[in-house]
Amino acid sequence: MNGPDLRFLAERASALDDRTFERLDEVHARIAASRERRRIGVAVGAAGLVAVLAAGVAILDRGGRENSPAPAPKPTETATVGAGAGGAPARGTCWAVPPKAAVEPTDYFDDSPEVPCSQPHTTETVATFTLAEATEEEADARGGTCYDVVGEYLNIDNESWIHWAAAWYLPSKEQVAAGESWARCDAVIPGPWWSPTGEHAAPARTLTRSALDLADEPPDDLWTCLAEPPTSEQPTIPCDRPHAYEATGTLAALGGISTYPSADVLRAEAQEDCTPAVPKRLAGASVIAGWDPEEGWHSPVLHGVCFVYRANGELLPPR
């Protein structure tokens, strides 16, 4: 799931015992920069997972899946979250980007049609950035701030989580030729709980409603259910049929750490943070967290997505 200036979670997170959540700029700066140009990232809600899914949600790279060892440059412009300017789309504009192209595009100069958000669409503009030049390099430098505003738009925090992504797009080539120079920052809901690329890339979800505050009360068809532990690469499965693991819609968090915790520490933290979120209909179920993996983790705060499951191997009933 998962860039620089991503403050929303740190500011909203409540203290866990004597641990204080620190700003997550550094880790999200690293996530925002990719060794190959990255265009879309799926976030756990704080520090999106790197490369393939090792413990929760994957970073989906348009062109590469490996995390950069160095922070991305800080953006020099501020995202415009109101009406678009200079031809840029306004906040809340929805787009019928082809579902597969939303996660694995071949052209970042997007000419997808704008559609009402009540009609099928795959992305929704949350903010726009004015660029000195409409190039991939210019837009890449602002990818982290895109995470920030998309997280706020969806209302992601420790108690309000949904599988989500942030993506940017340049104007169409015709618009660039006409002198427009901006990048739009869009919210995307990914389809898989993994990060395949190329011909095997899974399509983004298609929505027929706005993504504004979607994390507060996500519909059942957007809830995350799995057939295997969240530490495995896999597609999601419909929650309206029996499933082995079901997200609680909350995050576990471990702060004030300088080294990656042991498996025992992570299990204990998951028990503490995830157990209160077990729904009444699943009372007695066990909990597990899909933690951000050690590789690519550079923050004093570690997050994981909370899941419930039956320790005896029985499937959970349809949601």
VEXTI-725773 format. One record per residue (C-alpha): residue number from 1; residue in one letter; x, y, z. Coordinates in steps of 0.02 Angstrom, whole numbers, plus 50000, padded with zeros to 5 digits. Layout:
! residues N
- NUM, a, X, Y, Z;
...
This chain:
! residues 319
- 1, m, 50000, 50000, 50000;
- 2, n, 50109, 50157, 50067;
- 3, g, 50289, 50449, 50007;
- 4, p, 50371, 50599, 50081;
- 5, d, 50266, 50719, 50184;
- 6, l, 50142, 50579, 50227;
- 7, r, 50091, 50652, 50395;
- 8, f, 49911, 50601, 50407;
- 9, l, 49941, 50438, 50499;
- 10, a, 50072, 50505, 50618;
- 11, e, 49962, 50653, 50663;
- 12, r, 49806, 50551, 50690;
- 13, a, 49883, 50399, 50774;
- 14, s, 49849, 50380, 50958;
- 15, a, 49992, 50341, 51077;
- 16, l, 50025, 50158, 51116;
- 17, d, 50081, 50149, 51297;
- 18, d, 50236, 50260, 51307;
- 19, r, 50277, 50249, 51122;
- 20, t, 50262, 50411, 51026;
- 21, f, 50228, 50410, 50839;
- 22, e, 50353, 50514, 50743;
- 23, r, 50330, 50591, 50573;
- 24, l, 50350, 50467, 50432;
- 25, d, 50430, 50583, 50304;
- 26, e, 50590, 50484, 50288;
- 27, v, 50513, 50313, 50257;
- 28, h, 50386, 50381, 50136;
- 29, a, 50520, 50477, 50044;
- 30, r, 50610, 50313, 50017;
- 31, i, 50450, 50229, 49962;
- 32, a, 50411, 50372, 49844;
- 33, a, 50576, 50350, 49751;
- 34, s, 50603, 50190, 49656;
- 35, r, 50757, 50126, 49567;
- 36, e, 50654, 50125, 49410;
- 37, r, 50521, 50256, 49389;
- 38, r, 50375, 50213, 49502;
- 39, r, 50201, 50271, 49464;
- 40, i, 50086, 50182, 49585;
- 41, g, 50108, 50125, 49764;
- 42, v, 49993, 50026, 49874;
- 43, a, 49999, 50072, 50055;
- 44, v, 49979, 49977, 50216;
- 45, g, 49920, 50144, 50281;
- 46, a, 50085, 50205, 50347;
- 47, a, 50236, 50127, 50264;
- 48, g, 50181, 50030, 50111;
- 49, l, 50269, 49866, 50084;
- 50, v, 50417, 49855, 49969;
- 51, a, 50429, 49752, 49809;
- 52, v, 50322, 49595, 49826;
- 53, l, 50208, 49570, 49972;
- 54, a, 50306, 49505, 50118;
- 55, a, 50185, 49550, 50256;
- 56, g, 50033, 49646, 50205;
- 57, v, 50018, 49754, 50051;
- 58, a, 50133, 49776, 49903;
- 59, i, 50213, 49922, 49817;
- 60, l, 50154, 49913, 49637;
- 61, d, 50284, 49997, 49528;
- 62, r, 50249, 50056, 49353;
- 63, g, 50414, 49999, 49283;
- 64, g, 50498, 49926, 49437;
- 65, r, 50460, 49851, 49606;
- 66, e, 50616, 49884, 49706;
- 67, n, 50629, 50022, 49834;
- 68, s, 50759, 50157, 49822;
- 69, p, 50895, 50165, 49954;
- 70, a, 50889, 50355, 49954;
- 71, p, 50749, 50481, 49988;
- 72, a, 50661, 50566, 49846;
- 73, p, 50685, 50754, 49832;
- 74, k, 50560, 50860, 49925;
- 75, p, 50428, 50935, 49811;
- 76, t, 50448, 51119, 49774;
- 77, e, 50265, 51150, 49737;
- 78, t, 50114, 51118, 49846;
- 79, a, 49975, 51006, 49787;
- 80, t, 49819, 51098, 49731;
- 81, v, 49671, 51012, 49811;
- 82, g, 49533, 51127, 49751;
- 83, a, 49479, 51168, 49576;
- 84, g, 49604, 51127, 49440;
- 85, a, 49703, 51267, 49359;
- 86, g, 49781, 51283, 49188;
- 87, g, 49677, 51141, 49120;
- 88, a, 49714, 51025, 49267;
- 89, p, 49566, 50923, 49329;
- 90, a, 49476, 50971, 49488;
- 91, r, 49479, 50870, 49649;
- 92, g, 49349, 50731, 49641;
- 93, t, 49362, 50702, 49453;
- 94, c, 49343, 50518, 49408;
- 95, w, 49426, 50429, 49262;
- 96, a, 49394, 50271, 49163;
- 97, v, 49577, 50221, 49155;
- 98, p, 49583, 50042, 49089;
- 99, p, 49590, 49931, 49245;
- 100, k, 49753, 49847, 49197;
- 101, a, 49833, 50009, 49139;
- 102, a, 49794, 50085, 49309;
- 103, v, 49926, 49972, 49385;
- 104, e, 50037, 49936, 49236;
- 105, p, 50023, 50077, 49109;
- 106, t, 50121, 50085, 48950;
- 107, d, 50100, 50273, 48930;
- 108, y, 50097, 50396, 49074;
- 109, f, 50024, 50535, 48967;
- 110, d, 49846, 50486, 49005;
- 111, d, 49704, 50519, 48886;
- 112, s, 49574, 50414, 48977;
- 113, p, 49398, 50485, 48976;
- 114, e, 49330, 50583, 49123;
- 115, v, 49168, 50506, 49189;
- 116, p, 49044, 50542, 49329;
- 117, c, 49097, 50453, 49488;
- 118, s, 48931, 50361, 49487;
- 119, q, 48987, 50272, 49329;
- 120, p, 49122, 50137, 49323;
- 121, h, 49295, 50210, 49349;
- 122, t, 49463, 50156, 49416;
- 123, t, 49546, 50318, 49476;
- 124, e, 49491, 50480, 49558;
- 125, t, 49591, 50641, 49561;
- 126, v, 49632, 50701, 49735;
- 127, a, 49754, 50842, 49694;
- 128, t, 49855, 50916, 49552;
- 129, f, 50035, 50978, 49544;
- 130, t, 50096, 51118, 49433;
- 131, l, 50255, 51063, 49347;
- 132, a, 50394, 51164, 49268;
- 133, e, 50390, 51036, 49129;
- 134, a, 50268, 50893, 49098;
- 135, t, 50393, 50751, 49115;
- 136, e, 50399, 50589, 49213;
- 137, e, 50551, 50652, 49310;
- 138, e, 50458, 50808, 49367;
- 139, a, 50307, 50708, 49423;
- 140, d, 50413, 50574, 49509;
- 141, a, 50481, 50704, 49630;
- 142, r, 50305, 50738, 49692;
- 143, g, 50250, 50558, 49710;
- 144, g, 50269, 50558, 49898;
- 145, t, 50156, 50707, 49925;
- 146, c, 50029, 50615, 49819;
- 147, y, 50026, 50479, 49953;
- 148, d, 49993, 50610, 50084;
- 149, v, 49841, 50687, 50003;
- 150, v, 49767, 50521, 49945;
- 151, g, 49779, 50451, 50121;
- 152, e, 49690, 50603, 50189;
- 153, y, 49558, 50593, 50053;
- 154, l, 49519, 50412, 50095;
- 155, n, 49531, 50452, 50282;
- 156, i, 49662, 50319, 50319;
- 157, d, 49722, 50304, 50499;
- 158, n, 49753, 50168, 50628;
- 159, e, 49567, 50141, 50655;
- 160, s, 49511, 50166, 50476;
- 161, w, 49602, 50065, 50343;
- 162, i, 49564, 49997, 50170;
- 163, h, 49678, 49922, 50039;
- 164, w, 49725, 50078, 49940;
- 165, a, 49846, 50155, 49818;
- 166, a, 49907, 50322, 49753;
- 167, a, 49953, 50354, 49572;
- 168, w, 50000, 50503, 49465;
- 169, y, 49965, 50541, 49283;
- 170, l, 50028, 50672, 49162;
- 171, p, 49913, 50764, 49040;
- 172, s, 49881, 50685, 48872;
- 173, k, 50011, 50718, 48738;
- 174, e, 49887, 50832, 48651;
- 175, q, 49865, 50934, 48811;
- 176, v, 50054, 50946, 48834;
- 177, a, 50073, 51005, 48655;
- 178, a, 49944, 51139, 48695;
- 179, g, 50052, 51202, 48838;
- 180, e, 49979, 51115, 48990;
- 181, s, 50105, 51061, 49121;
- 182, w, 50038, 50973, 49275;
- 183, a, 50022, 50802, 49355;
- 184, r, 49865, 50735, 49433;
- 185, c, 49870, 50632, 49592;
- 186, d, 49737, 50495, 49592;
- 187, a, 49668, 50373, 49719;
- 188, v, 49663, 50192, 49660;
- 189, i, 49594, 50035, 49743;
- 190, p, 49706, 49888, 49693;
- 191, g, 49640, 49717, 49654;
- 192, p, 49778, 49599, 49714;
- 193, w, 49865, 49569, 49880;
- 194, w, 50027, 49553, 49781;
- 195, s, 50127, 49649, 49654;
- 196, p, 50143, 49560, 49487;
- 197, t, 50198, 49667, 49341;
- 198, g, 50196, 49654, 49153;
- 199, e, 50071, 49537, 49074;
- 200, h, 50031, 49459, 49243;
- 201, a, 49983, 49623, 49326;
- 202, a, 49811, 49614, 49405;
- 203, p, 49687, 49753, 49365;
- 204, a, 49633, 49890, 49483;
- 205, r, 49460, 49884, 49559;
- 206, t, 49318, 49972, 49470;
- 207, l, 49211, 50088, 49577;
- 208, t, 49043, 50170, 49551;
- 209, r, 49057, 50294, 49695;
- 210, s, 49178, 50426, 49753;
- 211, a, 49328, 50370, 49854;
- 212, l, 49310, 50517, 49974;
- 213, d, 49317, 50449, 50154;
- 214, l, 49304, 50273, 50083;
- 215, a, 49404, 50200, 50228;
- 216, d, 49271, 50252, 50353;
- 217, e, 49139, 50129, 50293;
- 218, p, 49205, 50028, 50146;
- 219, p, 49075, 49918, 50059;
- 220, d, 49092, 49732, 50081;
- 221, d, 49150, 49707, 49903;
- 222, l, 49304, 49813, 49941;
- 223, w, 49346, 49727, 50105;
- 224, t, 49506, 49625, 50104;
- 225, c, 49488, 49437, 50125;
- 226, l, 49622, 49307, 50089;
- 227, a, 49640, 49120, 50068;
- 228, e, 49815, 49114, 50143;
- 229, p, 49909, 49207, 50280;
- 230, p, 49941, 49391, 50238;
- 231, t, 50127, 49353, 50230;
- 232, s, 50099, 49266, 50062;
- 233, e, 50085, 49338, 49887;
- 234, q, 49908, 49304, 49828;
- 235, p, 49754, 49380, 49750;
- 236, t, 49614, 49438, 49863;
- 237, i, 49455, 49333, 49866;
- 238, p, 49274, 49388, 49884;
- 239, c, 49220, 49409, 50064;
- 240, d, 49045, 49346, 50025;
- 241, r, 49107, 49168, 50024;
- 242, p, 49202, 49071, 50159;
- 243, h, 49380, 49134, 50179;
- 244, a, 49529, 49101, 50292;
- 245, y, 49584, 49278, 50335;
- 246, e, 49485, 49439, 50348;
- 247, a, 49552, 49615, 50376;
- 248, t, 49483, 49708, 50526;
- 249, g, 49498, 49878, 50442;
- 250, t, 49627, 49932, 50571;
- 251, l, 49816, 49939, 50588;
- 252, a, 49939, 49875, 50717;
- 253, a, 50079, 49995, 50757;
- 254, l, 50245, 49981, 50847;
- 255, g, 50338, 50144, 50877;
- 256, g, 50499, 50208, 50951;
- 257, i, 50607, 50068, 50879;
- 258, s, 50777, 50077, 50796;
- 259, t, 50794, 49895, 50741;
- 260, y, 50670, 49778, 50660;
- 261, p, 50575, 49681, 50795;
- 262, s, 50585, 49494, 50819;
- 263, a, 50442, 49381, 50766;
- 264, d, 50393, 49359, 50949;
- 265, v, 50381, 49547, 50976;
- 266, l, 50277, 49568, 50819;
- 267, r, 50158, 49429, 50871;
- 268, a, 50136, 49508, 51042;
- 269, e, 50104, 49679, 50966;
- 270, a, 49977, 49608, 50847;
- 271, q, 49886, 49526, 50992;
- 272, e, 49881, 49692, 51085;
- 273, d, 49830, 49803, 50940;
- 274, c, 49721, 49689, 50834;
- 275, t, 49620, 49594, 50964;
- 276, p, 49506, 49742, 51009;
- 277, a, 49457, 49754, 50825;
- 278, v, 49391, 49575, 50809;
- 279, p, 49210, 49593, 50754;
- 280, k, 49074, 49521, 50865;
- 281, r, 49020, 49397, 50732;
- 282, l, 49196, 49323, 50740;
- 283, a, 49216, 49326, 50929;
- 284, g, 49353, 49207, 50984;
- 285, a, 49448, 49216, 50821;
- 286, s, 49637, 49234, 50824;
- 287, v, 49729, 49385, 50756;
- 288, i, 49881, 49413, 50648;
- 289, a, 49959, 49568, 50572;
- 290, g, 50036, 49585, 50399;
- 291, w, 50187, 49692, 50446;
- 292, d, 50292, 49800, 50334;
- 293, p, 50445, 49694, 50290;
- 294, e, 50618, 49728, 50357;
- 295, e, 50689, 49764, 50186;
- 296, g, 50656, 49944, 50144;
- 297, w, 50599, 49987, 50322;
- 298, h, 50683, 50148, 50380;
- 299, s, 50567, 50221, 50510;
- 300, p, 50551, 50218, 50700;
- 301, v, 50370, 50166, 50669;
- 302, l, 50318, 49997, 50601;
- 303, h, 50141, 49961, 50543;
- 304, g, 50044, 49807, 50496;
- 305, v, 49869, 49768, 50435;
- 306, c, 49763, 49674, 50562;
- 307, f, 49678, 49511, 50509;
- 308, v, 49570, 49383, 50599;
- 309, y, 49573, 49195, 50569;
- 310, r, 49530, 49029, 50653;
- 311, a, 49681, 48948, 50732;
- 312, n, 49604, 48776, 50705;
- 313, g, 49602, 48802, 50518;
- 314, e, 49415, 48824, 50499;
- 315, l, 49360, 48951, 50371;
- 316, l, 49276, 49111, 50422;
- 317, p, 49094, 49132, 50369;
- 318, p, 49047, 49250, 50227;
- 319, r, 49052, 49431, 50279;
